[in-house]
Every structure is written in C-alpha cells, then in structure tokens.
Amino acid sequence: MPEKIIFLVGPTGVGKTSLSLSLATAIDAQIVSMDSMQVYRGMDIGTAKATKEERGDLVHYLLDVVDPGDRFTAEDYQGLAYQAIREIRKEKKVPLFVGGTGLYMDAILHDFQFGGLNINEDLRKKLHADYDREGGQVLLDRLAEVDPVTARTLFPGDRKKIIRALEIFYTTGKPMSEKKQEEAFSNRWDPLIFILEKDRQDLYQAINNRVLSMVDEGLVEENRRLREEGWPRKSQAASAIGYQEVGWYFRGLVTKKEMVRLIQQFSRNYAKRQVTWFKRYKEAYHFRLNEDRDREEALETMVELAKNFLEKESTK
C-alpha cells in the first residue's frame, strides 16, 4: 500500500515556514525540510532557516546535516528523506515536506534511480576546466542550447549541476530534463501537494524586504564567520544566493548597496524559476497568499484537506 506523504511547497519568500508550523501542529506532522541550502550547518540567516524558537517542540528533519564545505547531492537528499519518513512513521506521525527545491521533490515522488550513468572522468575534468577558463555563464549558455528546460532552473554559479547536466547530455545524447520525464511516477507514495503562490509584485516585494531583514539580522557577519572557519570559496554552498554576493563584497568587487541589490535580483529570478517548476504539478492544490486573511483561509482549508486525505484509504 502506498504511503501517504504531504508536501507544502512554493517559491522563496512566499511564507512557507510560518504556515508549515501551523499545519504540522494541526495534523500531528513532523517536518522534513526540502531546501538545498538549509542542509548546511551555520548557514541560518541567508537560507531563512526557522529558528529554534520558531520550531518549538516540532521535530524537523534534514536541517543542519552537513558542513558548508561538503558536497551534497539530490541522491544524498533522497536517501536521508527516505530515512526520515521511516523514522516519522515509527513515531506514528505524518511526514510533511516543506521547501522550494523542486528537484528534491521530484527525486522522492519519481523515486529517481541515481547512479545509472557511469562517470566519464575525462569528460568531467574537461568540463571543470572549461568552467574555470570560460566561466559559468558560458557553460550555462552551452547547456541552454541542448537542454533549455534544465538550464532555466540553474544559475551560472551552479557549477556541479551545470557540469552534471552537460555530462548527461554528452554521454547519453539526451537532455537531463528528458531523462527525468522518462522516470515512472513512483507507486511507493500517495502524495498530497499544497503549492503556495503570491501575485508577482507582492512576491517580489516580500523577497526584497526579506533580503533587507537578513542584512539587518547579520547576514554579512554570518558570512564572515563561515569564512573564518575555513569555508572553501569554491564550495557548493558558497555559490548560494546571499553567500556568493557577500563574497563579492568581501573581495571588493561590489559595494554593500550593490550586494543587497544583487541578492534581491537573484532571489527574484530564482523565485520565478520555482514558480515555473511547481506549475507542472496539475494535481496539486494551489493557494494564493496576498492578504493576511488568505493565509488564515488557506490554513483552514489545508487542515481539512489533509485530515480527509489521511483518513481515506489509498486509491492507488
């Protein structure tokens, strides 16, 4: 019998964290973070990680699981997420996945089988050399020519993801996006998906304000501490939005004002790609959160839908 799992997803800045805490409390769930940067220890302000005070007694999984200098992949996430589901089930609770990393969501729902593609070390070394010599934008443009769907989800700083996508295309002759579509939807899970949305201008304003709050809360100081602890400048985590730009500020490449503007811009661009990604889930329930009352009504509806969902036998 497929296991029931619930997803609460949406773009950065839409208000997932506060709503997830209320929903988890109402349906007796435990939260599994679904954020590619919140897995890193010490990266709290720039990833908008819920504080210990905000979390309260609610159990959260997949926060602070690796050091900032470590590499962390979708395969790593999938394995830890499956483990979290087992632990939550032992506690007779409901797994509630919360975040905005669409690839992680797909890895679970489609039960991606990683490792099916042999690594071509020579090709990988060449692509890394190309990245060092020509820069991330050039390789991202190259990827856009052969796999525009995947390219639209990436930044020039996503070194490993860009190289992996090119590697898949050059090895198989098929774009990574097509390879994913060939994966069967997993029968392991019976999912209920809630997608949060805002009107574009409201979302962008929320993102701009959040970036300003992050700076006020100590984003620059958090970056400085991480670097003093020996955080590698070329690590996967260092390319994250809010960390890459502060690094440029430290190196004198941009002013503090320009740093803030770039974080806001890149965050808005990322949110736009997230919105596009989640639109593919036609079976999901979509909630628009433009006013405070929208949040209250959405929570009430989600609680009702979730309770009905959990009470019913799976139809799969």
HELIX and SHEET records of a PDB file:
HELIX    1   1 LYS A   16  ILE A   27  1                                  12    
HELIX    2   2 LYS A   52  ARG A   55  1                                   4    
HELIX    3   3 ALA A   74  LYS A   90  1                                  17    
HELIX    4   4 GLY A  102  LEU A  109  1                                   8    
HELIX    5   5 GLU A  121  GLU A  134  1                                  14    
HELIX    6   6 GLY A  136  VAL A  146  1                                  11    
HELIX    7   7 PRO A  148  ALA A  151  1                                   4    
HELIX    8   8 ARG A  159  THR A  172  1                                  14    
HELIX    9   9 MET A  176  GLN A  181  1                                   6    
HELIX   10  10 ARG A  200  GLU A  217  1                                  18    
HELIX   11  11 LEU A  219  GLU A  228  1                                  10    
HELIX   12  12 ALA A  237  SER A  239  5                                   3    
HELIX   13  13 GLN A  244  PHE A  250  1                                   7    
HELIX   14  14 LYS A  256  PHE A  278  1                                  23    
HELIX   15  15 ASP A  292  GLU A  311  1                                  20    
SHEET    1   A 6 HIS A  60  TYR A  61  0                                        
SHEET    2   A 6 ALA A  29  MET A  34  1                                        
SHEET    3   A 6 VAL A  94  GLY A  99  1                                        
SHEET    4   A 6 GLU A   3  VAL A   9  1                                        
SHEET    5   A 6 TRP A 189  GLU A 197  1                                        
SHEET    6   A 6 TYR A 285  ARG A 288  1                                        
END                                                                             
